[in-house]
Amino acid sequence: MIFASPADPYRDRKKYHKAAKSDGRGSVSALCFARPRPINLAHALWTLRDEAVTCPKCLRIIRAPKQTGDPQ
C-alpha cells in the first residue's frame, strides 16, 4: 500500500475506523464503538479495507483470534 508523504498538503491525518454497522440514513458506526453511533467525520473517517485501518482499537479487534466452533 502506498501512502502520501507527510509533506503532501492533501494527506489526511484523520483516524480511519473499520466500518461495522450502518443505519438507514447512511451513517456508519465503527467496529470499536461499544454502542453503535455515527462516526464524527470531522475527526475520523471509515473504511471497509482492513489494511487501511489506523484506529488502534479497531486494529486490536481485527487482529484478535477469531473464535470458531459451536458453543456447548
C-alpha positions as CSV (number, residue, x, y, z in Angstrom):
1,M,0.0,0.0,0.0
2,I,1.3,3.4,-0.9
3,F,0.7,6.3,1.5
4,A,1.1,10.0,0.7
5,S,4.2,11.7,2.1
6,P,3.8,13.8,5.2
7,A,4.7,16.9,3.2
8,D,1.7,16.4,0.9
9,P,-0.9,19.1,1.8
10,Y,-3.8,16.7,0.8
11,R,-2.7,13.9,3.1
12,D,-5.4,13.1,5.6
13,R,-4.2,12.8,9.2
14,K,-7.6,11.6,10.5
15,K,-8.0,8.3,12.2
16,Y,-9.6,5.6,10.0
17,H,-12.0,3.2,11.7
18,K,-13.3,-0.1,10.4
19,A,-16.9,0.3,9.4
20,A,-19.2,-2.1,11.3
21,K,-22.8,-1.1,11.1
22,S,-24.8,1.4,9.2
23,D,-28.3,2.9,9.5
24,G,-30.9,3.9,7.0
25,R,-29.7,7.5,6.8
26,G,-26.2,6.5,5.7
27,S,-24.4,6.9,9.0
28,V,-21.7,4.4,9.8
29,S,-20.6,3.1,13.2
30,A,-17.0,1.9,13.9
31,L,-16.1,-1.6,14.9
32,C,-14.5,-0.3,18.2
33,F,-17.6,1.6,19.4
34,A,-19.2,-0.2,22.4
35,R,-22.7,1.1,21.3
36,P,-23.4,1.8,17.7
37,R,-23.3,5.5,16.9
38,P,-22.3,7.6,13.9
39,I,-18.6,8.3,13.3
40,N,-17.9,12.1,13.5
41,L,-16.4,12.7,10.1
42,A,-14.9,16.0,11.2
43,H,-12.5,13.9,13.4
44,A,-12.3,10.5,11.9
45,L,-13.2,8.5,8.7
46,W,-14.2,5.0,8.0
47,T,-13.1,2.2,5.6
48,L,-14.0,-1.3,4.7
49,R,-10.4,-2.4,4.0
50,D,-8.6,-3.9,7.0
51,E,-5.2,-2.8,5.7
52,A,-6.3,0.9,5.7
53,V,-7.5,1.0,9.3
54,T,-5.4,3.3,11.6
55,C,-7.6,3.2,14.8
56,P,-5.7,1.2,17.4
57,K,-8.9,-0.2,19.0
58,C,-10.2,-1.3,15.6
59,L,-6.9,-2.9,14.7
60,R,-6.8,-4.8,18.0
61,I,-10.3,-6.2,17.3
62,I,-9.4,-7.1,13.7
63,R,-6.2,-8.9,14.7
64,A,-7.8,-10.8,17.6
65,P,-8.1,-14.5,17.1
66,K,-11.4,-15.5,15.7
67,Q,-13.4,-17.9,17.8
68,T,-14.8,-20.8,15.9
69,G,-16.9,-23.8,16.7
70,D,-20.2,-24.3,18.4
71,P,-20.7,-23.1,21.9
72,Q,-21.6,-26.0,24.1
